[in-house]
Amino acid sequence: MSVQDPPTLLQLSVQRLLRDEALAISSLQYLPRALFPLLFKEAFNHRQTNVLRAMVAVW
């Protein structure tokens, strides 16, 4: 039996942000760049191409 670690608060906040595509795109300019790698991975895994395009433009 394997026990998975619960997601971190950072992971949960990124997942929640990506639920609302318009909010995610509009908030990119205010987010610290340190969050972009995790945000990029989550957006890529969930095939959110509009968010990915906006991230690349801002990054």
C-alpha positions in Angstrom: 0.0 0.0 0.0 1.5 3.3 -1.0 0.6 6.6 0.7 0.6 9.7 -1.5 1.5 13.0 0.0 -1.3 15.6 0.0 -0.8 18.4 -2.5 0.9 21.5 -1.1 -0.9 24.8 -0.7 1.0 26.1 -3.7 -0.1 23.2 -5.9 -3.7 23.7 -4.7 -3.7 27.4 -5.4 -2.3 26.9 -9.0 -4.9 24.3 -9.7 -7.6 26.6 -8.4 -6.3 29.5 -10.5 -6.4 27.4 -13.6 -10.0 26.5 -13.2 -10.9 30.0 -14.3 -9.0 30.6 -17.6 -9.9 34.3 -17.9 -8.7 35.0 -14.3 -5.5 33.0 -14.9 -4.7 35.0 -18.0 -5.5 38.4 -16.5 -3.5 37.7 -13.3 -0.3 36.6 -15.1 1.2 40.0 -15.0 0.9 40.1 -11.2 2.2 36.7 -10.4 5.8 36.2 -9.3 7.9 34.6 -12.0 8.9 31.9 -9.6 5.4 30.4 -9.9 5.6 30.2 -13.7 7.3 26.7 -14.0 4.6 25.1 -11.8 1.8 27.0 -13.5 3.2 26.1 -16.9 3.3 22.4 -16.0 -0.2 22.4 -14.7 -1.6 24.3 -17.8 0.3 21.9 -20.1 -1.0 18.8 -18.3 -4.6 20.1 -18.6 -4.1 21.2 -22.2 -5.0 24.9 -21.5 -3.5 26.3 -24.6 -4.8 29.8 -24.2 -3.2 30.1 -20.8 0.1 28.7 -22.2 0.1 31.2 -25.0 -0.5 34.1 -22.6 2.2 32.8 -20.3 4.8 32.6 -23.0 4.0 36.2 -24.0 4.3 37.5 -20.5 7.3 35.3 -19.5 
